[in-house]
Amino acid sequence: MENFYVDAKDNCTLISTSSSKIEFLLSYSKSLCIMECDGEHLEQNLN
């Protein structure tokens, strides 16, 4: 997994998650398509 860099490190808290949530987020991010048209960002979910 890639490293995440944040500006306000003091405001971060550690949370827990489950493998099902991680699988859902990975599937969602793979299906999300963001395009730029005339300076506007358009989102489309490919599911």
DSSP file (Angstrom, degrees, kcal/mol; ACC not computed):
  #  RESIDUE AA STRUCTURE BP1 BP2  ACC     N-H-->O    O-->H-N    N-H-->O    O-->H-N    TCO  KAPPA ALPHA  PHI   PSI    X-CA   Y-CA   Z-CA
    1    1 A M              0   0    0      0, 0.0     2,-0.0     0, 0.0     0, 0.0   0.000 360.0 360.0 360.0 146.3    0.0    0.0    0.0
    2    2 A E        -     0   0    0      1,-0.1     2,-0.2     0, 0.0     0, 0.0  -0.290 360.0-102.2 -72.2 156.9    1.2    3.5   -0.8
    3    3 A N        -     0   0    0      1,-0.0     2,-0.5    -2,-0.0    -1,-0.1  -0.570  31.3-142.7 -76.6 141.6    2.4    5.9    1.9
    4    4 A F        -     0   0    0     -2,-0.2     2,-0.5     2,-0.0    -1,-0.0  -0.913  11.0-160.5-107.7 132.0    0.0    8.6    3.0
    5    5 A Y        -     0   0    0     -2,-0.5     2,-0.3     0, 0.0    -2,-0.0  -0.943  10.4-176.2-114.5 131.7    1.3   12.0    3.8
    6    6 A V        -     0   0    0     -2,-0.5     3,-0.3     1,-0.1     6,-0.0  -0.915  26.7-145.7-126.6 153.2   -0.7   14.5    5.8
    7    7 A D  S    S+     0   0    0     -2,-0.3     2,-0.9     1,-0.2     3,-0.2   0.855  95.9  48.0 -82.4 -38.1   -0.2   18.1    6.9
    8    8 A A    >   +     0   0    0      1,-0.2     3,-1.0     2,-0.1    -1,-0.2  -0.674  61.6 162.4-107.8  77.2   -1.8   17.9   10.3
    9    9 A K  G >  S+     0   0    0     -2,-0.9     3,-1.1    -3,-0.3    -1,-0.2   0.777  70.8  63.2 -67.2 -26.9   -0.3   14.8   11.9
   10   10 A D  G 3  S+     0   0    0      1,-0.2    -1,-0.2    -3,-0.2    -2,-0.1   0.720  98.4  56.1 -71.9 -19.8   -1.4   15.8   15.4
   11   11 A N  G <  S+     0   0    0     -3,-1.0    -1,-0.2     2,-0.0     2,-0.2   0.414  86.9 104.0 -91.3   1.4   -5.1   15.6   14.5
   12   12 A C    <   -     0   0    0     -3,-1.1     2,-0.3    -4,-0.2    -3,-0.0  -0.589  48.9-169.0 -87.7 144.5   -4.9   12.0   13.3
   13   13 A T        -     0   0    0     -2,-0.2     2,-0.4     0, 0.0    -2,-0.0  -0.963  25.2-114.5-129.3 150.8   -6.2    9.1   15.3
   14   14 A L        -     0   0    0     -2,-0.3     2,-0.3     0, 0.0    -2,-0.0  -0.694  36.3-175.8 -84.9 130.5   -5.8    5.4   14.7
   15   15 A I        -     0   0    0     -2,-0.4     2,-0.3     0, 0.0     0, 0.0  -0.829  19.1-124.5-122.8 162.9   -9.0    3.5   13.9
   16   16 A S        +     0   0    0     -2,-0.3     2,-0.3     0, 0.0     0, 0.0  -0.726  27.1 178.6-105.8 159.4   -9.7   -0.2   13.3
   17   17 A T        -     0   0    0     -2,-0.3     2,-0.3     4,-0.0     3,-0.0  -0.888  21.7-120.1-146.7 175.1  -11.3   -1.8   10.3
   18   18 A S     >  -     0   0    0     -2,-0.3     4,-1.8     1,-0.1     3,-0.3  -0.819  28.1-112.5-120.2 163.2  -12.3   -5.2    9.0
   19   19 A S  H  > S+     0   0    0     -2,-0.3     4,-2.4     1,-0.2     5,-0.2   0.827 116.0  58.4 -64.9 -30.9  -11.2   -7.1    5.9
   20   20 A S  H  > S+     0   0    0      2,-0.2     4,-2.1     1,-0.2    -1,-0.2   0.886 105.9  48.7 -67.1 -37.2  -14.7   -6.8    4.4
   21   21 A K  H  > S+     0   0    0     -3,-0.3     4,-2.5     2,-0.2    -2,-0.2   0.899 111.4  49.9 -66.7 -40.2  -14.5   -3.0    4.6
   22   22 A I  H  X S+     0   0    0     -4,-1.8     4,-2.4     2,-0.2    -2,-0.2   0.922 110.5  49.5 -64.4 -43.8  -11.1   -3.0    3.0
   23   23 A E  H  X S+     0   0    0     -4,-2.4     4,-2.3     2,-0.2    -1,-0.2   0.899 111.0  50.7 -61.4 -40.9  -12.3   -5.2    0.1
   24   24 A F  H  X S+     0   0    0     -4,-2.1     4,-2.6     2,-0.2    -2,-0.2   0.940 111.7  46.6 -61.6 -47.8  -15.3   -2.9   -0.4
   25   25 A L  H  X S+     0   0    0     -4,-2.5     4,-2.5     1,-0.2    -2,-0.2   0.879 112.4  50.1 -65.4 -38.0  -13.1    0.2   -0.6
   26   26 A L  H  X S+     0   0    0     -4,-2.4     4,-1.7     2,-0.2    -1,-0.2   0.915 112.3  47.3 -64.9 -42.6  -10.7   -1.5   -3.0
   27   27 A S  H  X S+     0   0    0     -4,-2.3     4,-1.2    -5,-0.2    -2,-0.2   0.904 113.2  49.1 -64.9 -41.4  -13.5   -2.6   -5.3
   28   28 A Y  H  X S+     0   0    0     -4,-2.6     4,-0.9     1,-0.2     3,-0.4   0.925 110.2  49.9 -64.5 -44.8  -15.1    0.8   -5.2
   29   29 A S  H  < S+     0   0    0     -4,-2.5     3,-0.3     1,-0.2    -1,-0.2   0.834 109.5  52.0 -66.8 -30.8  -11.8    2.6   -6.0
   30   30 A K  H  < S+     0   0    0     -4,-1.7    -1,-0.2     1,-0.2    -2,-0.2   0.788 111.8  46.7 -72.7 -26.6  -11.1    0.3   -8.9
   31   31 A S  H  < S+     0   0    0     -4,-1.2    15,-3.1    -3,-0.4     2,-0.4   0.559  90.4  99.0 -91.9  -8.6  -14.6    1.0  -10.4
   32   32 A L  E  <  -A   45   0A   0     -4,-0.9     2,-0.5    -3,-0.3    13,-0.2  -0.673  52.6-169.8 -85.5 127.4  -14.5    4.8  -10.0
   33   33 A C  E     -A   44   0A   0     11,-3.3    11,-2.4    -2,-0.4     2,-0.5  -0.974   2.0-169.0-118.7 122.7  -13.5    6.7  -13.1
   34   34 A I  E     -A   43   0A   0     -2,-0.5     2,-0.3     9,-0.2     9,-0.2  -0.957  10.0-179.1-114.9 122.5  -12.8   10.4  -12.9
   35   35 A M  E     -A   42   0A   0      7,-2.9     7,-3.5    -2,-0.5     2,-0.5  -0.844  20.4-138.4-118.2 155.0  -12.5   12.4  -16.1
   36   36 A E  E     +A   41   0A   0     -2,-0.3     2,-0.4     5,-0.2     5,-0.2  -0.966  23.8 172.5-115.0 128.3  -11.7   16.0  -16.8
   37   37 A C  E >  S-A   40   0A   0      3,-2.7     3,-1.9    -2,-0.5    -2,-0.0  -0.970  71.2 -18.4-137.6 118.8  -13.7   17.8  -19.5
   38   38 A D  T 3  S-     0   0    0     -2,-0.4     3,-0.1     1,-0.3    -1,-0.1   0.855 128.3 -51.2  53.6  39.4  -13.4   21.6  -20.1
   39   39 A G  T 3  S+     0   0    0      1,-0.3     2,-0.4     0, 0.0    -1,-0.3   0.402 116.0 114.2  82.3  -2.6  -11.8   22.1  -16.7
   40   40 A E  E <   -A   37   0A   0     -3,-1.9    -3,-2.7     2,-0.0     2,-0.6  -0.813  62.0-135.2-101.5 141.9  -14.6   20.2  -14.9
   41   41 A H  E     -A   36   0A   0     -2,-0.4     2,-0.4    -5,-0.2    -5,-0.2  -0.861  21.1-165.7 -97.1 124.6  -14.0   16.9  -13.1
   42   42 A L  E     -A   35   0A   0     -7,-3.5    -7,-2.9    -2,-0.6     2,-0.4  -0.924   4.0-154.1-113.2 133.2  -16.6   14.2  -13.8
   43   43 A E  E     +A   34   0A   0     -2,-0.4     2,-0.4    -9,-0.2    -9,-0.2  -0.858  13.3 178.4-107.5 141.3  -17.0   11.1  -11.7
   44   44 A Q  E     -A   33   0A   0    -11,-2.4   -11,-3.3    -2,-0.4     2,-0.6  -0.989  21.7-143.6-141.8 131.8  -18.5    7.8  -12.9
   45   45 A N  E     -A   32   0A   0     -2,-0.4   -13,-0.2   -13,-0.2   -16,-0.1  -0.855   9.7-154.1 -94.5 123.6  -18.9    4.5  -11.1
   46   46 A L              0   0    0    -15,-3.1   -14,-0.1    -2,-0.6    -1,-0.1   0.273 360.0 360.0 -85.7  11.7  -18.3    1.7  -13.5
   47   47 A N              0   0    0    -16,-0.1    -1,-0.2   -19,-0.1   -15,-0.1   0.467 360.0 360.0 -81.0 360.0  -20.5   -0.9  -11.6
